Amino acid sequence: MAGRSRLPAADLARIAAFAALTAVLGLPGSFHLFGNAVPVTLQSMGPLLAGAILGAKRGALSQLLLLALVAAGLPLLAGGRGGLGVFAGPSVGYLAGFVVSAFVVGLIVERSGRRPGMHWVLVATLLGAATTLAIGIPVQSAVTGVPLTETFQLSLAFVPGDAAKAVFAALVASGAQRAYPDAAPAARRERVEGRAGGDDTGSGRA
């Protein structure tokens, strides 16, 4: 039906919950390594968890919601940062990377079946972490005016921590999928596609 919401209330609640989780991961604060303008925080683990547990669409929407709240002035980023000024700073590429990262992780996990092996979830979270860096580093270079090669070298300090966050996120997501297999992204995808196919009966569409 045209008037029916595409996202049920339960999905909206999960999206809000993972936006909140990403915000909470910023509470320990942040610190700078080797003079890098972008701080190290735990928040980059948020999109990895969101994508692996919620799937591509809902995971990405959770991070978009977080960024919308930050833009509205809420101090939800590590160090109590918030407001539109954040999106003019050197971290803006990494923040955009949160959305893409969650989508990439969710897409891989969804395509890995109802019960993806730990290795697939780990591949997804590692690629998600790499996606954030791949977007964040060149944007940081452009914003700060620091040459790309130098920015890349400074950002190598992020790699060990990001790898550890990817492993932790994969362990958590795999555990959640074993405990609640029907809540896995692929299982939900099948249910949604099944309902869509059922609603389409007699319509003549492929």
Salt bridges, closest charged atoms under 4 A:
ASP11 OD1 - ARG14 NH1 3.34
ASP11 OD1 - ARG58 NH1 2.78
ASP11 OD2 - ARG188 NH2 2.39
GLU110 OE1 - ARG189 NH1 3.14
ASP162 OD1 - LYS165 NZ 3.22
ASP182 OD1 - ARG114 NH2 3.24
GLU190 OE1 - ARG114 NH1 2.95
GLU193 OE2 - ARG189 NE 3.25
ASP199 OD2 - ARG4 NH2 2.89
ASP200 OD1 - ARG205 NH2 2.83
